Amino acid sequence: MKNKLFSLLIAAIILLSCDNSNKIRSFEPGEIWPDNNGIHINAHGGGILFHKGKYYWFGEHKTEGNTGNVANVGVHCYSSKDLYNWQDEGIALAVMPEGSGSPIEKGCILERPKVIYNKKNNNYVMWFHLEPKGGGYTGALSGVAVSDNITGPYAFLRAARPNAGHWPLNASEQMKSGAIPSEGKYYGGGSLPAHPDSLNLVARDFGGGQMARDMTLFVDDDQKAYHIYSSEDNSTLHIALLNDDYTDHTGIYTRQFLGRFMEAPAMFKKDSKYYLMMSGCTGWAPNQARSAVADDILGEWTELGDPCIGDNDKKTFHSQSTFILPVQGRKNQYIYMGDRWTPKNAIDGRYIWLPLEFEGDKFFIRQHNEWSLK
């Protein structure tokens, strides 16, 4: 009997040793990142929610080839206790079947999903940039879904343009009553023939709602939630207050970085100041990062320049921002989450996670081939 117990103990120790040997203990930006099944994590353009001792990573589920850039599956979810090792939790929000007529029908464009927890309702709210199937990037809609379970399934509520019938807090009287040279015109999202105010893009979209593409969410210390998105043909960033349920807009919003074409917003808060990291508009191709700081989330915002140190190519280490993650239990530890897109084979997109450094009111990011949390 003793020999049998001893053998079982040795077997358990060997098994535990094998399990530990497979554990990931560091970040390797740009490398294949296997989940608990040994499959590269499939959560692109995503964000993370920390809840009840676990991190939950939500992102776009990509498929092979160029057709993998549209939504063929939905939003994938993973969970982790240490940020290195991730467990596949399945599809949190599935696209609807072809022919369903749903705004999230298979083949739509569903990008940059983010999930936040609503304490009032004890539920989880997901927002994402949505372009209905077959329309390219002309829709510029925001989709919202909810669930009572953090990993889903999430129930799709609606897709619409934000803040229809509402002027921004910092709108001028000329904007409200002046001419609208852009009436009936759209400009593709990479450039404009004139300043967005000269074209009066806000007035053009006043009735139907403001355009919303690349986006993120942010919940402040007072539990107010904000939707931050590229608007006005990508030329200007909007920061909009959500309602108490986090499922709709309140009509309270401001315009920031007019004519600067800021995409890929990622927001965080440190020492009572708000920070943004963003990119320029160059499609799937990486470009030089931008950063900004504010004392009030609705502005005014002050640009801080490129936060990347040693980025000789000026391409954000060949990535694009998607989220800034505060590490729980570690003072002043934040992680830059970026995507390295591979549009010719979407499923092979890689993740660039790098630590933030701080100096005064500025933050910086350096390249690391491999690194671990402090």
N, C-alpha and C positions, 0 to 999 in steps of 0.2 A: 504493500500500500504506500509506504514511504517513497519507494522508488518511482511509483506511478505519479505521486504528487510532485516529486522532484522533476520528473520528465515534463510534466505539464507546466511547471514554473519556468523551466528552461525554454520551452516552446513559446511561452508568453513573452519572455524577455526578448527572444529572437524576433518574434513578430513585432513587438513594440519598437525594437531597434530598426527593423526594416521600414516600419511606418515613418519613424522619425527621419530616416535617411532620405525619404522621398519628399520631405517638407522643404518648401522654398523659404529661404532665410534672407533674401536680399532682392532688390529691384534691379533689373537689367533692361534699361530703356531700349526699345526697338527690337527686342528679341521675342521669340515665341513665348507666350505666357500660358502654360497649361492649367486647366481647372482640375478639379478632383477626379475627372475622368480621363485626364491626359490630353484633352482637346483645347486648342487655343481659345482663350476667352473671346466671346462674341458679343461685345457690348460697346459699340462704337458711338462716338459723339455723346457720351453719357454723363451721368452724375451719380453722386453717392449720398445716401441718407444713412446716418448713424442712428440706431434705435434699439434700446434695451440691450446694450452691450455688443451689438453686431453692426457691421457695415453692410449696406445693401447697394450694389452697383447695378444701375439700370442703363441700358444702351441699345442702340440699333443692332438688330440681328441681321448680319450681312450674309449673302450667298455668293457662290462662285461667279466669276466673270463680270463683264460690264453690266449685265442685267441685275447683278447683286446690289447695285446702287439704289434701286427702288426697294420698297418694302414688300418682300415676298413672304415674310414670316411674322414680324412684329417687334415687340420690345422684349429683350432678354433680361433676366435678373440673376444675379449671383450674390452670395453672402460670404462674409469672412469675419473672423475675430481678430486677425492680425495684419490685414491688408496685403499679405504676401500670398496666402493660400485661399483660393476661392472655390466655393461649392456651387455647382449648377442648380439653380432653383427653378429653371424652366422659363417658359414664355409668360411674362406678366400681362401683356396686352397683345392679343393675336389680331392680325388683319382679317377682314371678312373675305369670304370666297369671291372669286371672279363672277361678275354678273349680279352681285348682290345690290349694287347701286349705293352702297355705303360710302361715306367720305373716306373711310379707311379700308376700302376694298383693296385686295391684293394688287400690287402694281402702282399704288400711290407712292408719294414721297413722304416719308415720316422720319423726321430728323430731330436730334438733340433732345431726347426725352429726359425730363427731370421729375423726381418725385419728392414731395414734402409731406410731413405729418401734420394733421390738423387736430390740435388738442381739444378744441371745443366739441368736435364731432367724433373724436377718436377714430378717424379714418385717414386714408392715404390718398393724395391727389397727384395725378400725373398730368403734366402739360408737355406739349411738343409742337414743333413746326410741322405743318401739314400742307401738302399740295395734292389735291385730288388727282386721281389717275387720268393721264392723258393731257393734262393741262400745263405740263412743264412747271415753271416757277411763277405762273401768273396769278395763282390763288392767294399766296401769302397769308395763309390762315393759321390760327392757333387752335389746336385740339386739346380737349380736356377729358380725363377719365378718372374714375374713383374706384376704391376697393376698401373693404373692411379688413382685408388681409394684406400685409405689406408685400408679399410675393405675388399677389394676385389670386384669381384673375381680376383684371380691371375692367369696369364697364364703361364703354365710351359714351360720353354725354352729348357732345356737340363739337362743331368746328366753326369758327367765325373769325372775322377781323375784330381786333380790340377797339373799345371805346368809341363805337359809332355814336354820332350826335354829341360828342364832347370835345371841347377845345382843351389843349394842354394848358397847364397853369401858367406857363411862360409864353403864351400866345400873344402876339401884338394885335392891336386894334386893326391895323392894316391887313393882317392875315384874315381877320374875321369878316371884313367888309370889302377887301380889295379884289382886284381882278384875279382870275385863275387861268393863267396861260397854259397850265398842264391839263386842263379839262379834257378827258377822253384820251389822254396820252400816257404811255408807260415806257420806261427807259431801260429796262433790262437788268438793272441792279449793279452795274460796274462803273457807270459814270453818268453825268448829267450835262446837258447843254448850258446850264446856268445854275446859280446857287439855288438850293431847295426853297428858300424864302421867295426868291424872284419867281419861281415856278408855282409857288403856293401849293405844295404837294399836300399839306395837311388839309387845306380847304377842299382840294380835289377829292380826298377820301373821307371827308367829314361825315357824309350821310351813311356810307357803307361800312365804315370802320377803317382804321389805319392798317397799312400793310405790316405783317409780322413774319420775319424769317428766322435767322439764327437767334437762339434765345437761351436764357437760363432763368432760374427761380432763386429767390433769396428770402429767408424768414428771419426777421430781425428779433432782437431781444424781447421786444414787446409783443411778439407773436404776429405782428403784421407781416403779410407776405407780399412780395413784389415780383412782377413779371418784367424781365429786361429783354428787349428784342430789337433787332435791326428793322428799321422802318423807312418809309419814304423812298422807295426804290433802293434800299440799303444805305442811303446817304446819311441817315441820322438815327441815333440810338434813342429809343423811348424807354423810360422807367415808369412802370404803372403799378398802382396799388390794387391788390385784389380784395374781394369782399371777405367777410369773416369765415365763409365756408371754403375759401381759396378756389372756388369754381367759376368765378366770373370777375369782370373788371368793375371798378367803382366809378370810372370816369375821371379819376384823379391821376394825372400823369404829366411828365415833363419831357421836353426834347433836349438832348445833350449831344455835343460833338457835331454840330450842324455841318453838313457837307464833308465830313471826314471819312465816310464809308467804313464804319467800324463793324466788323463781323465777330462771331465766335466769342461773345461776352462771357466772362467768368468773374463772379463777384465774391468777395469775402470781407470780413470785418475784423479789425485788430485795434485795440486800444482806443475804442470809440470812433475810429475813422473807417470809412468805407473805401474799398479798393476795387478796381476793375482791371482785368487783363483782356485784351482784344487783339484781333488781327485786321489786316486790310482785306480788300475784296479781290481775290485772284482765283476764284473757283477752288478746284481741288489742289492747286499748286500752293506750297507754303510761301509765306512772306514775312516781313519784319514785324515783330510784335509791338504792341502799344500798351501803355499802362496809365492809370489815372487814380486820383485820390479826391475824397470829398468829406466834409464834416457832416453833411446831410445827404441822405440817400437820394433825395430828389434834386440834389444839386445846390450850388454850382460845383461842377467837376473841373479839376485841374489836371491837364496831361503831364505825365512824368517821363515820357519817352520810352525807349526800348529797354525792358528790364533784363534782357539776356546778355550775360557777360561771356566773352569768348566765342560768340556766335559769328564766326568769320563770314559766313555766307549770308548773314542777315535774313535767315529763314526760320527763326525760332527753333533751331536745332532740327530742322526739317519736320516740323509738326505744326499743329494748330490748336489753340486753347479750347478746352471744353468745360473745365471745372477746376476750382481751387478748393482743396479739401483740408479743413482743419483736423489735425490728428488728435483724437480724444486722449486726455490725460497727459499730454505733453505740451508744456507751455511754449508758445510761439513756434510750434512745428506745423508747417503747412506744406501741402504737396501740390505742385502744378501737374494737372492731368491734361495731356495733349494727345491728339490723334495724328498718326502718320498715314495719310490716305493712300490707297492703291486702287484707283478707280477702274483700271483694266482688270483687276481681280479683287473685287471689294472685300472678300472674306479674309484676305491676307493683310488687312490693315493692322498696323502695330501701335502700341501704346508707349508714349513717352511720359514717364512720371519722374519728376525731379523736385528736390527740396528747395523751398524758398529761403532766401536770406534777407535780413532787414538792416537798414541803416537810416536812422531818422524816420521820415515819413515815406521812404521809398522801399520797394522790395526788388530783389534781384534773383536771377536764376542762372546757375552754371551747369554745364554739361557734366555728366557722370556716366561712365560705362557700367558701373555697378555701385550701389550704395544701400545702406540700411538706416533705419530709424535710429535716432540718438537714444 
